[in-house]
């Protein structure tokens, strides 16, 4: 009876660990390929995981910050997805690198033409963006994820300093300082994207072993905790048996 109670307690503890850890895997995020330096151009990837077991993601919408507009946004063609780039007239034109800018990209929308992001997979959506602002350390994007069962998840909550991460955090791109020689570490191009474009076929994967390394490490960490909890339960049981003997 005692052994059964200990085993049950260990199972409950393990389930609690998994329940607490699981949401950390499911955020929509944005990361640069290389460096995103202030004043330069960069290729950034929006990483979108599927959080559901019974639905596929068939639409992803990324809204661009209006306080730091980006004049140039070029999507990479993805097999199985069409893409639309929307531009908006600026209330006050900007001067960037000596050029007057009267409109900027306000939104990029990807729509699945195939199966979309199926359960258990994620998809990366690359964009070449620029010129990146020089008067801020980060750019906050608001993303909207739609499933084929009509469910909509809004990744739009900003992270407040000193507070816990919100339930649906908005993707944040951290900008680095330009190098001492004045170069901006550009990995993208300076051409503007058209307002509307449809993706041409290109090789693309919904999940890759390289980018799943962080998730694998977290899963292994959770497994380690569960195994540790089981070991503690076994130790307590063994100790009680020796005492009773």
C-alpha positions in Angstrom: 0.0 0.0 0.0 2.8 2.4 0.9 4.6 1.6 -2.3 1.5 2.3 -4.3 1.0 5.7 -2.6 4.6 6.7 -3.3 4.4 5.6 -6.9 1.2 7.6 -7.3 2.8 10.7 -5.7 5.7 10.4 -8.1 3.4 10.2 -11.1 1.5 13.3 -10.0 4.8 15.2 -9.6 6.0 14.1 -13.0 2.7 15.2 -14.6 2.9 18.6 -12.9 6.4 19.1 -14.2 5.3 18.3 -17.8 2.3 20.5 -17.5 4.3 23.5 -16.4 7.1 22.9 -19.0 4.9 22.2 -22.1 3.8 25.9 -22.8 7.5 27.0 -23.1 7.8 25.0 -26.3 4.8 26.7 -28.1 5.6 30.3 -28.5 5.7 32.0 -31.9 9.1 33.6 -32.0 11.4 35.6 -34.3 15.2 35.2 -34.7 17.8 36.6 -37.1 19.8 34.4 -39.4 23.2 35.7 -38.1 22.9 39.3 -36.9 20.2 42.0 -37.0 22.3 45.1 -36.6 20.9 48.6 -36.2 20.8 50.5 -39.5 21.3 47.4 -41.6 19.4 44.7 -43.4 18.9 41.1 -42.0 17.1 37.9 -42.8 14.8 36.9 -39.9 12.8 33.8 -39.3 9.4 33.7 -37.7 9.1 30.3 -36.1 5.5 29.0 -35.8 4.8 25.8 -33.9 1.5 23.9 -34.1 0.0 23.7 -30.6 -3.0 21.5 -31.4 -3.3 17.8 -31.7 -6.4 17.8 -33.9 -5.9 20.8 -36.2 -3.4 22.3 -38.6 -2.2 25.9 -38.9 -3.3 27.2 -42.3 -2.7 31.0 -41.9 0.0 33.1 -40.2 -0.2 36.9 -40.1 2.6 39.1 -38.8 1.9 42.8 -38.1 4.8 45.2 -38.2 5.5 47.9 -35.7 4.2 51.4 -36.6 6.6 53.3 -34.4 9.6 51.9 -36.3 8.4 51.2 -39.8 10.4 49.1 -42.2 10.4 50.2 -45.9 11.8 46.9 -47.3 10.4 43.5 -46.6 11.0 40.6 -48.9 9.5 37.1 -48.2 11.3 33.9 -49.3 9.1 31.6 -51.4 7.9 28.6 -49.4 6.5 25.4 -50.9 2.9 25.0 -49.9 2.3 28.6 -48.9 1.2 31.8 -50.7 2.4 35.2 -49.2 1.0 38.7 -49.3 2.9 41.8 -48.3 0.8 44.8 -47.4 2.1 48.4 -47.3 0.6 51.4 -45.7 1.0 55.1 -46.3 2.9 56.8 -43.5 1.2 59.8 -41.8 4.6 61.5 -41.7 7.2 60.5 -44.3 10.6 59.4 -43.0 14.1 60.0 -44.3 16.2 56.8 -44.2 19.8 56.8 -45.4 19.1 60.0 -47.4 16.0 58.6 -49.0 12.5 59.9 -48.3 10.1 57.0 -47.4 6.3 57.6 -47.7 5.1 54.1 -47.1 6.1 51.0 -45.1 5.2 47.4 -44.7 2.4 47.0 -42.2 1.6 43.3 -42.5 2.8 40.0 -44.1 0.3 37.2 -44.4 1.1 33.5 -45.3 -1.8 31.3 -46.3 -1.4 27.5 -46.8 -2.0 26.1 -50.2 -1.4 22.6 -49.0 -1.6 20.9 -45.6 -0.2 23.8 -43.6 1.6 23.1 -40.3 0.4 19.8 -39.1 0.2 18.6 -35.4 3.7 17.9 -34.1 5.5 20.2 -36.5 6.7 23.8 -36.8 7.4 26.0 -39.8 9.9 28.9 -40.3 8.8 31.9 -42.3 11.9 33.9 -43.5 11.9 37.5 -44.4 14.6 39.9 -45.6 14.0 43.2 -43.7 15.5 46.7 -43.5 16.7 49.2 -43.0 16.5 48.3 -39.3 16.0 51.3 -37.0 19.0 52.8 -35.1 17.1 54.3 -32.2 15.7 51.2 -30.5 17.1 47.9 -29.1 14.2 45.7 -30.2 11.2 45.4 -32.6 8.0 44.0 -31.3 5.8 42.2 -33.9 2.2 41.0 -33.3 1.4 37.6 -34.8 -2.0 35.9 -35.4 -2.1 32.2 -36.0 -5.2 30.6 -37.5 -6.1 26.8 -37.5 -8.2 25.0 -40.0 -10.8 24.5 -37.3 -11.3 28.3 -37.3 -9.5 28.7 -34.0 -7.4 31.9 -33.8 -4.5 32.5 -31.4 -3.3 36.1 -31.0 0.4 36.4 -30.1 0.2 40.1 -29.3 0.9 40.6 -25.6 4.1 42.7 -24.9 6.5 41.5 -22.2 6.5 43.9 -19.2 9.8 44.5 -17.5 9.9 42.7 -14.1 6.8 40.7 -14.8 6.2 37.1 -15.8 6.0 36.2 -19.4 2.4 36.7 -20.7 0.4 33.7 -21.9 0.5 34.8 -25.6 3.7 36.9 -25.9 4.4 38.9 -29.1 7.5 37.9 -31.0 10.5 40.3 -30.2 13.5 40.8 -32.5 16.6 42.0 -30.5 18.8 44.4 -32.5 22.6 44.5 -32.1 24.8 47.6 -32.4 26.6 48.3 -35.7 30.2 47.1 -35.8 33.0 49.6 -35.0 33.9 49.9 -38.7 30.4 51.1 -39.5 29.2 47.9 -41.2 25.7 46.8 -40.2 26.2 43.1 -40.6 23.7 42.8 -43.4 22.5 39.4 -44.5 19.5 40.5 -46.5 18.9 42.7 -49.5 17.8 46.3 -49.9 15.0 45.8 -52.5 11.4 46.4 -51.6 8.9 43.6 -51.8 5.8 44.1 -53.9 2.5 44.7 -52.2 1.2 41.3 -53.2 3.2 38.2 -54.3 2.5 34.5 -54.5 5.1 32.1 -53.4 6.8 30.0 -56.1 7.7 26.4 -55.2 10.9 26.1 -53.2 12.4 23.5 -50.9 11.1 23.9 -47.3 10.7 21.7 -44.2 8.1 21.9 -41.5 10.6 20.6 -39.0 14.4 20.4 -39.0 16.8 18.6 -36.7 19.0 21.7 -36.3 16.3 24.0 -35.2 14.7 21.4 -32.9 17.8 21.2 -30.8 16.4 23.7 -28.3 13.2 21.7 -27.9 15.1 18.5 -27.6 17.2 19.9 -24.8 14.2 21.1 -22.9 12.5 17.7 -23.3 15.6 15.9 -22.0 15.6 18.3 -19.1 12.0 17.4 -18.3 12.8 13.7 -18.6 15.7 14.2 -16.2 13.4 15.8 -13.6 10.8 13.0 -14.0 13.5 10.4 -13.6 14.9 12.2 -10.6 11.4 12.3 -9.0 11.1 8.6 -9.5 14.5 8.0 -7.9 13.5 10.0 -4.8 10.3 8.0 -4.5 12.3 4.7 -4.9 14.8 5.9 -2.2 12.0 6.7 0.2 10.4 3.3 -0.3 13.7 1.5 0.1 14.5 3.4 3.3 11.1 2.5 4.8 11.6 -1.1 4.0 15.0 -1.1 5.8 13.4 0.6 8.8 10.6 -1.9 8.9 13.1 -4.8 8.6 
